[in-house]
Amino acid sequence: GECDSVKGERKEFNDWTAKLVTKMALMPSASPLVLKLLANMKENTASSLIRTRNMLNSITVELFTTEEVQNAAAQLYMTKRRGSVAGRRRSTLDSASNGGVDEEDGQSQNKRLLQIVGNSDLRDSHNELLEGVVKSRDDIISNAIDGGGNETTASRKTSLVKIDMQSCGNPPYEPGDHIRVIPRNVISLEELQSFVSHLSSSRDTGNLTLDDHIYVSFDEDIPRSELAVSLPLLHGSLGQLFPLDYFFENQVALEAPISMQACLDLSGLASGAKDKAILKGIGYSKKEYENMSSLYGMKWIDVFKTFPSLSKRINLDFLLCNMKMNHPRSYSIASCKDIVGSE
């Protein structure tokens, strides 16, 4: 459970592997190959951190209001419809997808938005693929009982979850198939809006809102497969136009802890001397980091409450490189549809 490499979280996997190799290298019977591996890992870790910081310069986050997106979508639709009636060979939608928006369609920003809308799948935060209703959940196996027979907080459970899928129509499945569940952050809209309002923005019209749309592009020449492992949140956000409420409710693990490396990077952004000193201290000392985590939780959703001087100092580019992604979970289906019906 300590190693999250399956989920693409590079930092946890590197830490876990580094501990293992270090212990092997300290053994009297350690081979020269293990010692060389440890030296290479230390060198690669340092260069990897530098490379991650340099990636920030390659990220472009474009912001658009809901009205701008709706107008662009309507313009593309009407132009496509007029082109279809006139018998054009190529619709304006295809032209927008290929970057061929006519010069008469407006200013450069409007043309850019037309191209993005034509190229993107517009995501609706209220339009899920399947919306089942959880009927019951029974914990079959749990480690909530310690050695003395006392109840404790369970760190791992095996549960039987019954979901009513009647509202989903008639999805075909067989016992042994898997269902992919996309988790959502259980955070109020008010708290989400408060978090978003503290982010810095290049916009001159005030704070960001949950209705704003973002489009993320990345210029550095890195294979997508490598990016999916090193920066999964950035990889999962590329080439999609979606509102910020979808991004923070579904894509981002807002209740995940801030890593030590992120604390160190945040210390360079904090404007207050106290916040800067604390962040730098917990970024270098694991003991101080653990003490701070036990007192304040160190969750991303609370970062502006815990460190007020970071307000308007963190942008979306930074979050894409430092926050974890809400990874979908796959579960096996144990029920037979012929027996349980829509359940």
Disulfide bonds with the S-S distance in Angstrom:
none
